Amino acid sequence: MSNLLPGTPTRALECVAEKFVVDFAKNSGVTREPWHSQQSKAFYQRLIGEFIGQSQLQKWALDEVLMDTPEVTMAMLGQLCQRVGKKHHALVKVYDSVTALVAASVRLANDSTITRQQLSQVQQQLAQRVGKLETQLHGTDLTHLGIVHCEQVFARWQAGHYLSFSPAGRCYVALQELYWGAFGDAVRFGHSLQASELIEQVRALAISQLAHDVNASVRTRHYYYEWLMFPSTPEMMESKEALAWLGDDSDCEKQPVSFATTQTHRGVSLGMPRICSAMRLGSAMVDEVLIK
């Protein structure tokens, strides 16, 4: 991630690379996933410029016509999965998208044999990588893995790495880091009791850090806009776009707190409490992001 958007807060976010690969795969299909906002789309397009502007991908990007051809898109996806996407959860989602593309390709007469072969090759490569990662995870102390990753993420929050985001946004960013990374693997592959204990540890840390960021007790209630207010910094617009993209799939009814936190330009969801404490806000966001 050291080469991603230099000089901006997003450089510290490991989840950006993982989610980008997933989004690139989803947008490589016959029907592309619609963006819920211009902010999300703008940030994603900026990421394309950053990630594709490297190594062999840059040569393919020089010709916009080539970029829209299935063969080049699949070659780019294969490169991105090897160089950018590293974690199990992201690769599983990419594999699902490619599998859907394989099924669609069989039904489309205008897809060439080369395209089908390339799709199949990428699918097989992904299956091998996913299988290898799952074998590694089954032989790992998942609880220790989750605890270490949790400590690392909250240490970054405490050190001010997420200060360009709103207080609630910092919590969402930290949870996304956990969700897409080793902590998420530990929760998904660990025993239910161990997973619950890890999540409760995150809940306590998130509530405590949220309260610290607004200089209040965990039960002190504030109007929602105090939680959603971005600090005035040169990176404010960049941070807003990044947060909108990270939470682009938040549902205003199913994840009202996450939706209100990330989609600040779309109005506050009805399920977002107008007056809430760090305890209520942090606990709800943990449930929405980590317990699905």
C-alpha positions in Angstrom: 0.0 0.0 0.0 3.0 2.4 0.2 2.4 3.4 -3.5 -1.3 4.1 -3.1 -2.3 7.8 -3.3 0.9 9.2 -1.7 0.4 11.9 0.8 -3.2 11.0 1.7 -4.7 9.2 4.7 -5.8 6.3 2.5 -2.1 5.3 2.1 -2.3 3.7 5.6 -5.5 1.7 4.8 -4.7 -1.9 3.9 -8.4 -2.7 3.2 -8.3 -0.3 0.2 -6.3 -2.7 -1.9 -8.4 -5.7 -1.0 -11.7 -4.0 -1.7 -10.4 -2.5 -4.9 -9.6 -5.9 -6.4 -13.1 -7.1 -5.5 -14.7 -4.1 -7.1 -12.5 -4.4 -10.2 -13.7 -8.0 -10.6 -17.4 -7.0 -10.1 -17.0 -4.3 -12.7 -15.4 -6.7 -15.3 -18.7 -8.4 -16.0 -21.3 -8.1 -18.7 -23.4 -5.8 -16.5 -21.3 -3.7 -14.3 -22.2 -2.9 -10.7 -23.8 0.5 -10.3 -22.2 3.0 -8.0 -24.5 4.6 -5.4 -22.8 7.9 -5.6 -20.4 10.0 -7.7 -18.1 10.2 -4.7 -17.6 6.4 -4.7 -17.2 6.3 -8.4 -14.6 9.1 -8.4 -12.5 7.5 -5.8 -12.7 4.1 -7.5 -11.6 5.7 -10.8 -8.7 7.3 -9.0 -7.7 3.9 -7.6 -7.7 2.5 -11.1 -5.2 5.1 -12.2 -3.0 4.4 -9.2 -3.0 0.6 -9.4 -3.0 0.3 -13.2 -0.3 2.9 -13.5 2.3 0.3 -12.5 4.3 -2.4 -14.3 2.6 -4.3 -17.2 -0.8 -2.9 -16.4 0.3 0.6 -17.5 1.0 -0.6 -21.0 -2.5 -2.1 -21.3 -4.0 1.1 -19.9 -2.4 3.2 -22.7 -5.1 2.0 -25.1 -8.6 2.6 -23.7 -10.1 0.3 -26.3 -7.9 -2.5 -25.2 -9.0 -2.0 -21.6 -12.6 -2.7 -22.5 -11.8 -6.0 -24.2 -12.4 -9.1 -22.1 -9.0 -10.6 -22.8 -7.2 -7.5 -21.4 -9.6 -7.1 -18.5 -8.9 -10.7 -17.4 -5.2 -10.3 -17.8 -5.4 -7.2 -15.7 -7.5 -9.0 -13.1 -5.0 -11.8 -12.9 -2.1 -9.3 -12.4 -4.0 -7.5 -9.7 -4.8 -10.6 -7.8 -1.2 -11.6 -7.8 0.2 -8.1 -6.9 -2.5 -6.4 -5.0 -5.1 -8.7 -3.5 -3.5 -10.8 -0.7 -6.2 -11.8 1.8 -8.5 -14.8 1.7 -11.8 -12.9 1.9 -11.1 -10.7 -1.1 -9.9 -13.5 -3.2 -13.0 -15.6 -2.5 -15.2 -12.6 -3.6 -13.1 -12.2 -6.8 -13.4 -16.0 -7.4 -17.2 -15.7 -7.1 -17.3 -12.9 -9.6 -15.1 -14.8 -12.1 -17.2 -17.9 -11.7 -20.3 -15.8 -12.6 -18.4 -14.5 -15.6 -17.6 -18.1 -16.7 -21.2 -19.0 -16.5 -22.2 -15.9 -18.5 -19.5 -16.5 -21.1 -21.0 -20.0 -21.9 -24.3 -18.4 -22.6 -23.0 -15.6 -24.8 -22.3 -16.6 -28.4 -20.2 -13.5 -29.1 -17.6 -14.5 -26.4 -14.5 -15.9 -28.1 -12.8 -19.2 -27.3 -9.8 -17.2 -26.1 -12.0 -15.3 -23.7 -13.5 -18.5 -22.2 -10.1 -20.1 -21.9 -8.7 -17.0 -20.2 -11.6 -16.9 -17.8 -11.2 -20.5 -17.0 -7.5 -20.0 -16.4 -8.0 -17.1 -14.0 -10.7 -19.1 -12.2 -8.4 -22.1 -11.7 -5.5 -19.9 -10.5 -7.9 -18.2 -8.0 -9.2 -21.6 -6.8 -5.6 -22.7 -6.1 -4.7 -19.6 -4.2 -7.9 -19.7 -2.1 -7.3 -23.4 -1.3 -3.7 -22.7 -0.3 -4.7 -19.8 2.0 -7.4 -21.9 3.6 -4.9 -24.7 4.3 -2.6 -22.1 5.9 -5.4 -20.6 8.0 -6.5 -24.0 9.3 -3.0 -24.6 10.6 -2.8 -21.2 12.3 -3.6 -20.0 15.8 -6.5 -17.9 14.6 -7.2 -16.3 18.0 -3.6 -15.0 18.2 -3.9 -13.9 14.6 -7.0 -11.9 15.4 -5.7 -10.4 18.6 -2.5 -9.2 17.0 -4.3 -7.6 14.0 -6.8 -6.0 16.4 -4.0 -4.4 18.4 -2.2 -3.2 15.3 -5.4 -1.5 13.9 -6.3 0.2 17.2 -2.7 1.3 17.7 -2.9 3.1 14.4 -6.2 4.8 15.3 -4.7 5.9 18.7 -1.6 7.2 16.9 -3.8 9.5 14.7 -3.6 7.6 11.4 -7.3 8.1 10.8 -7.6 11.7 12.0 -8.7 13.1 8.6 -12.0 11.2 8.9 -14.9 12.0 11.1 -15.0 10.4 14.6 -17.5 7.8 13.4 -15.6 7.5 10.1 -12.5 6.5 12.1 -14.4 3.7 13.7 -15.7 2.5 10.4 -12.3 2.6 8.8 -10.8 0.6 11.7 -13.6 -2.0 11.4 -13.0 -2.2 7.6 -9.3 -2.8 8.2 -10.3 -5.7 10.5 -13.0 -7.1 8.3 -10.8 -7.4 5.2 -7.7 -8.5 7.0 -6.4 -11.2 9.4 -8.9 -10.4 12.0 -11.7 -11.1 9.6 -10.1 -14.4 8.7 -9.9 -15.3 12.4 -13.6 -14.6 12.9 -14.7 -16.4 9.8 -12.5 -19.5 10.3 -12.4 -19.7 14.1 -14.8 -21.4 16.5 -17.9 -19.4 17.2 -16.9 -18.8 20.9 -13.5 -17.5 19.9 -15.0 -15.4 17.1 -17.5 -13.9 19.6 -14.7 -13.1 22.1 -12.7 -11.4 19.4 -15.7 -9.3 18.3 -16.5 -8.3 21.9 -12.9 -7.2 22.4 -13.2 -5.0 19.3 -16.5 -3.6 20.5 -15.0 -2.5 23.8 -11.9 -0.9 22.1 -14.1 0.9 19.5 -16.4 2.4 22.1 -13.5 3.5 24.3 -11.6 5.1 21.4 -14.7 6.8 20.1 -15.3 8.4 23.5 -11.7 9.5 23.7 -11.9 11.1 20.3 -14.7 13.4 21.4 -13.3 13.9 24.9 -16.3 12.3 26.6 -17.4 9.3 28.6 -18.7 6.3 26.7 -22.2 7.1 27.8 -22.2 10.8 27.0 -24.7 11.5 24.2 -24.0 13.9 21.4 -26.0 15.0 18.4 -25.2 12.8 15.4 -23.5 15.6 13.4 -20.8 15.8 16.0 -20.0 12.2 15.2 -20.2 12.7 11.4 -18.2 16.0 11.2 -15.0 15.8 9.3 -12.1 18.0 10.5 -11.0 20.8 8.2 -7.9 19.5 6.6 -6.4 19.6 3.1 -7.3 15.9 2.7 -11.0 16.4 3.7 -12.6 15.8 0.3 -10.3 12.9 -0.4 -11.2 11.3 2.9 -15.0 11.8 2.3 -14.7 10.1 -1.1 -12.6 7.3 0.3 -15.2 6.7 3.1 -18.1 6.9 0.6 -16.4 4.2 -1.5 -15.6 1.9 1.4 -19.2 2.1 2.5 -20.8 2.1 -0.9 -22.7 -1.1 -0.3 -24.1 0.0 3.0 -27.9 -0.4 3.2 -29.7 2.5 4.8 -32.2 0.1 6.5 -29.9 -2.8 7.3 -26.8 -0.8 8.2 -28.2 2.6 9.1 -25.2 3.7 11.3 -22.6 2.7 8.6 -24.8 4.3 5.9 -25.0 7.6 7.8 -21.3 7.5 8.6 -20.1 6.8 5.1 -22.8 8.3 2.8 -22.8 11.8 4.3 -23.8 13.4 1.0 -27.0 11.2 0.7 -28.8 12.3 3.9 -29.0 10.6 7.3 -30.8 7.3 7.4 -33.9 7.0 9.6 -32.2 4.2 11.6 -29.4 6.5 12.7 -30.0 7.8 16.2 -30.1 11.6 16.3 -28.6 11.7 19.7 -26.2 8.9 20.6 -23.3 8.0 22.8 -20.0 6.3 21.9 -21.4 3.1 23.4 -24.5 3.1 21.2 -22.7 4.2 18.0 -19.7 1.9 18.4 -21.7 -1.1 19.3 -24.1 -0.7 16.4 -21.3 -0.2 13.9 -19.5 -3.4 15.1 -22.7 -5.3 14.7 -23.2 -3.9 11.2 -19.7 -4.5 9.9 -18.5 -7.6 11.7 -21.7 -9.5 12.4 -23.5 -10.1 9.1 
